[in-house]
Amino acid sequence: MSNNSIFQKKPFVVLLASLSAVTWAFAFPLIKLGFNAFEIADGDTGAKTLFAGIRFFLAGLLTLALALVGRKDFSEATKIKNTGWLCLYSVVNTSLHYFFFYIGLSNLSGSRSSIIDSLSTFLLIILACIIFKGEHLTGKKIVGCVLGFAGILVINLSVDGSTTTDFSLGGDGMLFMSALCSAFGGILTRVVTQKVDSLVATGISLALGGLIMIAGGVAMGGSVKTITLSGIVILLLLVLVSTIGFSLYNKLISCNPVGEVAIFNSLIPVFGAILSCIMLGEEFYPKYILATALVVAGVYIINKTGKAK
């Protein structure tokens, strides 16, 4: 790809990565609204997995349709040497990532879940420095990660300034596994998109990963018993969230230093909390302003002197 691509120009990288984060943040309130619309019980992991699988499968089909319309190159995706990578990518980045996420979310509070899940951002930055040449764990990355994680901690502090510390395998353990899968999924994104067009790879990952989740959800006894117009609209919005979010993020990861893009994911839980206040009527707290400032400072520090490669 030419260095003149808008996906490698710093102002556009910041804009598109921020757009990706905001898009994904909409998933927080939309998922809650979706569970209510389809009358999915809190402890019904099978139905939640099925719901997520349908969402990602449809998002994958939409992404592949966009790739066809855009005349993207599908030839590399059909080569035997790349099919294994695509299957691994689909399982890790979609199926396992969100399977662990939904199980953990079923057994843990939303705030605690967002703290643990956000570890994937910082794990990805560290892994990228270990695995990829040209990625280094510099002082500014460490400071940026500390500020980003501090922002996520602030947004999840209780009124008395405390956080829950009791560990549960079914909750904390599953969310940590989800974070690991997400981090390794980010690494695989960089590897796979060097072999296959990023939009094609994204579509295959979402569609195949979603199909596996559908099978898993059905195997766990999950079903969608209530279908309403509002539920369908919410599901379609979640499909758009996945399509836009993953397509933009994966494209940016494919042609920029991983750390400079990944840090924007720390904005997701902050924006998610703010959007939940707007869309779900949840109470707004002044700490959200401090959390946003800390995360934005972390993003700025990591990106202020970085040059797209």
NUKE-791746 format. One line per field, with one value per residue (C-alpha): x, y, z; residue number from 1; residue in three letters. Coordinates in steps of 0.1 Angstrom, whole numbers. Layout:
<recs>
px: [X, ...]
py: [Y, ...]
pz: [Z, ...]
num: [NUM, ...]
residu: [ALA, ...]
</recs>
This chain:
<recs>
px: [0, 12, 24, 0, -30, -54, -53, -17, -20, -20, -50, -71, -58, -69, -102, -110, -97, -118, -148, -142, -141, -173, -190, -181, -191, -227, -227, -228, -263, -275, -267, -287, -316, -313, -315, -346, -363, -357, -364, -331, -326, -295, -283, -292, -257, -268, -293, -268, -242, -268, -278, -241, -235, -264, -251, -216, -227, -249, -221, -197, -221, -226, -188, -182, -210, -192, -159, -176, -191, -157, -141, -117, -93, -108, -81, -57, -85, -90, -54, -47, -17, -41, -72, -56, -48, -83, -99, -76, -84, -121, -120, -98, -109, -146, -158, -136, -132, -170, -179, -157, -169, -206, -200, -180, -205, -233, -215, -200, -211, -208, -183, -160, -163, -152, -121, -110, -119, -99, -68, -68, -58, -27, -19, -20, 4, 28, 25, 30, 63, 74, 63, 67, 99, 97, 73, 90, 78, 88, 84, 55, 37, 40, 28, 0, -11, -10, -32, -56, -60, -63, -92, -110, -105, -118, -150, -156, -149, -178, -191, -167, -138, -135, -137, -147, -117, -133, -122, -145, -134, -167, -167, -132, -115, -137, -133, -95, -96, -117, -91, -63, -82, -89, -52, -40, -68, -52, -19, -36, -53, -19, -6, -37, -42, -7, -18, -55, -73, -84, -121, -123, -105, -128, -159, -147, -137, -171, -192, -173, -168, -205, -216, -195, -211, -246, -238, -224, -254, -279, -258, -261, -299, -301, -331, -348, -384, -395, -391, -403, -397, -377, -356, -349, -339, -316, -300, -294, -278, -255, -247, -237, -216, -196, -193, -181, -160, -141, -136, -121, -100, -86, -77, -58, -41, -30, -10, 0, 20, -3, 2, -7, -41, -48, -47, -79, -98, -94, -119, -146, -157, -156, -178, -199, -207, -216, -238, -255, -264, -279, -297, -306, -312, -284, -271, -242, -213, -186, -160, -168, -153, -120, -120, -123, -95, -72, -79, -76, -42, -30, -40, -23, 9, 13, 5, 20, 54, 45, 50, 29, 50]
py: [0, 35, 57, 83, 62, 81, 51, 60, 97, 107, 130, 103, 75, 95, 103, 67, 50, 73, 66, 29, 32, 53, 28, -1, 19, 19, -19, -15, 0, -17, -52, -44, -31, -62, -86, -68, -68, -105, -113, -130, -138, -127, -162, -176, -179, -202, -176, -148, -168, -175, -138, -128, -154, -142, -106, -115, -139, -112, -86, -110, -114, -76, -71, -97, -81, -47, -64, -78, -44, -28, -54, -65, -94, -127, -149, -150, -161, -192, -204, -234, -216, -189, -209, -222, -186, -175, -203, -196, -159, -166, -189, -167, -132, -139, -172, -177, -140, -134, -169, -161, -126, -135, -162, -138, -110, -133, -138, -103, -67, -46, -22, -49, -66, -35, -32, -67, -67, -35, -54, -67, -32, -31, -68, -62, -33, -54, -85, -63, -50, -86, -101, -74, -58, -20, -21, -11, -7, 29, 52, 71, 38, 28, 62, 62, 27, 37, 68, 48, 21, 48, 63, 29, 24, 59, 53, 21, 34, 32, 62, 55, 51, 13, -16, -52, -76, -110, -133, -158, -183, -181, -143, -128, -159, -159, -122, -126, -154, -130, -103, -128, -139, -103, -94, -124, -116, -82, -99, -123, -93, -79, -112, -122, -88, -90, -121, -114, -81, -67, -63, -99, -112, -93, -106, -142, -139, -125, -148, -181, -170, -161, -194, -213, -192, -200, -237, -233, -213, -239, -267, -250, -249, -213, -200, -168, -171, -135, -116, -80, -52, -32, -63, -67, -30, -33, -64, -47, -17, -41, -57, -22, -16, -48, -42, -6, -11, -42, -30, 3, -10, -40, -18, 6, -23, -37, -6, 12, 5, -17, 2, 36, 21, -3, 25, 40, 9, 23, 49, 22, 17, 54, 62, 32, 45, 79, 65, 43, 75, 89, 59, 40, 69, 58, 84, 106, 110, 138, 110, 103, 136, 128, 93, 107, 132, 105, 82, 110, 120, 84, 83, 116, 107, 74, 91, 126, 117, 85, 84, 61, 35]
pz: [0, -8, 20, 6, 15, 38, 61, 68, 72, 109, 109, 91, 113, 144, 129, 116, 148, 169, 147, 151, 189, 190, 167, 189, 220, 206, 211, 250, 251, 220, 234, 265, 244, 222, 252, 264, 230, 224, 261, 267, 304, 322, 328, 294, 280, 251, 239, 243, 223, 196, 195, 191, 165, 144, 147, 136, 108, 93, 97, 79, 50, 47, 48, 21, 0, 3, -7, -38, -47, -41, -63, -37, -44, -31, -48, -19, 5, -16, -15, 7, 24, 36, 46, 78, 89, 81, 101, 130, 128, 127, 157, 179, 169, 168, 181, 212, 220, 222, 236, 266, 267, 269, 295, 316, 311, 324, 357, 363, 365, 334, 350, 362, 328, 310, 332, 325, 289, 284, 293, 257, 245, 266, 260, 223, 225, 245, 223, 191, 206, 212, 179, 152, 141, 143, 173, 205, 241, 244, 274, 257, 251, 288, 299, 274, 285, 322, 315, 293, 320, 347, 327, 325, 363, 371, 351, 371, 406, 430, 449, 478, 455, 457, 433, 438, 443, 446, 418, 401, 374, 356, 355, 358, 344, 313, 307, 310, 284, 262, 266, 256, 226, 216, 219, 199, 175, 169, 162, 138, 121, 113, 100, 80, 64, 50, 31, 23, 16, 49, 40, 27, 58, 81, 63, 64, 101, 111, 90, 99, 135, 138, 123, 148, 176, 162, 164, 199, 211, 197, 213, 247, 243, 232, 212, 204, 215, 210, 177, 175, 150, 176, 182, 145, 142, 171, 157, 123, 141, 159, 125, 112, 144, 137, 100, 104, 135, 124, 88, 98, 127, 108, 78, 101, 119, 86, 76, 108, 139, 160, 193, 178, 166, 195, 222, 207, 220, 255, 244, 239, 276, 282, 252, 261, 295, 281, 254, 279, 298, 267, 252, 284, 307, 331, 355, 343, 367, 367, 368, 331, 322, 341, 326, 291, 297, 310, 280, 255, 271, 267, 231, 224, 241, 222, 188, 192, 177, 159, 122, 100, 82]
num: [1, 2, 3, 4, 5, 6, 7, 8, 9, 10, 11, 12, 13, 14, 15, 16, 17, 18, 19, 20, 21, 22, 23, 24, 25, 26, 27, 28, 29, 30, 31, 32, 33, 34, 35, 36, 37, 38, 39, 40, 41, 42, 43, 44, 45, 46, 47, 48, 49, 50, 51, 52, 53, 54, 55, 56, 57, 58, 59, 60, 61, 62, 63, 64, 65, 66, 67, 68, 69, 70, 71, 72, 73, 74, 75, 76, 77, 78, 79, 80, 81, 82, 83, 84, 85, 86, 87, 88, 89, 90, 91, 92, 93, 94, 95, 96, 97, 98, 99, 100, 101, 102, 103, 104, 105, 106, 107, 108, 109, 110, 111, 112, 113, 114, 115, 116, 117, 118, 119, 120, 121, 122, 123, 124, 125, 126, 127, 128, 129, 130, 131, 132, 133, 134, 135, 136, 137, 138, 139, 140, 141, 142, 143, 144, 145, 146, 147, 148, 149, 150, 151, 152, 153, 154, 155, 156, 157, 158, 159, 160, 161, 162, 163, 164, 165, 166, 167, 168, 169, 170, 171, 172, 173, 174, 175, 176, 177, 178, 179, 180, 181, 182, 183, 184, 185, 186, 187, 188, 189, 190, 191, 192, 193, 194, 195, 196, 197, 198, 199, 200, 201, 202, 203, 204, 205, 206, 207, 208, 209, 210, 211, 212, 213, 214, 215, 216, 217, 218, 219, 220, 221, 222, 223, 224, 225, 226, 227, 228, 229, 230, 231, 232, 233, 234, 235, 236, 237, 238, 239, 240, 241, 242, 243, 244, 245, 246, 247, 248, 249, 250, 251, 252, 253, 254, 255, 256, 257, 258, 259, 260, 261, 262, 263, 264, 265, 266, 267, 268, 269, 270, 271, 272, 273, 274, 275, 276, 277, 278, 279, 280, 281, 282, 283, 284, 285, 286, 287, 288, 289, 290, 291, 292, 293, 294, 295, 296, 297, 298, 299, 300, 301, 302, 303, 304, 305, 306, 307, 308, 309]
residu: [MET, SER, ASN, ASN, SER, ILE, PHE, GLN, LYS, LYS, PRO, PHE, VAL, VAL, LEU, LEU, ALA, SER, LEU, SER, ALA, VAL, THR, TRP, ALA, PHE, ALA, PHE, PRO, LEU, ILE, LYS, LEU, GLY, PHE, ASN, ALA, PHE, GLU, ILE, ALA, ASP, GLY, ASP, THR, GLY, ALA, LYS, THR, LEU, PHE, ALA, GLY, ILE, ARG, PHE, PHE, LEU, ALA, GLY, LEU, LEU, THR, LEU, ALA, LEU, ALA, LEU, VAL, GLY, ARG, LYS, ASP, PHE, SER, GLU, ALA, THR, LYS, ILE, LYS, ASN, THR, GLY, TRP, LEU, CYS, LEU, TYR, SER, VAL, VAL, ASN, THR, SER, LEU, HIS, TYR, PHE, PHE, PHE, TYR, ILE, GLY, LEU, SER, ASN, LEU, SER, GLY, SER, ARG, SER, SER, ILE, ILE, ASP, SER, LEU, SER, THR, PHE, LEU, LEU, ILE, ILE, LEU, ALA, CYS, ILE, ILE, PHE, LYS, GLY, GLU, HIS, LEU, THR, GLY, LYS, LYS, ILE, VAL, GLY, CYS, VAL, LEU, GLY, PHE, ALA, GLY, ILE, LEU, VAL, ILE, ASN, LEU, SER, VAL, ASP, GLY, SER, THR, THR, THR, ASP, PHE, SER, LEU, GLY, GLY, ASP, GLY, MET, LEU, PHE, MET, SER, ALA, LEU, CYS, SER, ALA, PHE, GLY, GLY, ILE, LEU, THR, ARG, VAL, VAL, THR, GLN, LYS, VAL, ASP, SER, LEU, VAL, ALA, THR, GLY, ILE, SER, LEU, ALA, LEU, GLY, GLY, LEU, ILE, MET, ILE, ALA, GLY, GLY, VAL, ALA, MET, GLY, GLY, SER, VAL, LYS, THR, ILE, THR, LEU, SER, GLY, ILE, VAL, ILE, LEU, LEU, LEU, LEU, VAL, LEU, VAL, SER, THR, ILE, GLY, PHE, SER, LEU, TYR, ASN, LYS, LEU, ILE, SER, CYS, ASN, PRO, VAL, GLY, GLU, VAL, ALA, ILE, PHE, ASN, SER, LEU, ILE, PRO, VAL, PHE, GLY, ALA, ILE, LEU, SER, CYS, ILE, MET, LEU, GLY, GLU, GLU, PHE, TYR, PRO, LYS, TYR, ILE, LEU, ALA, THR, ALA, LEU, VAL, VAL, ALA, GLY, VAL, TYR, ILE, ILE, ASN, LYS, THR, GLY, LYS, ALA, LYS]
</recs>
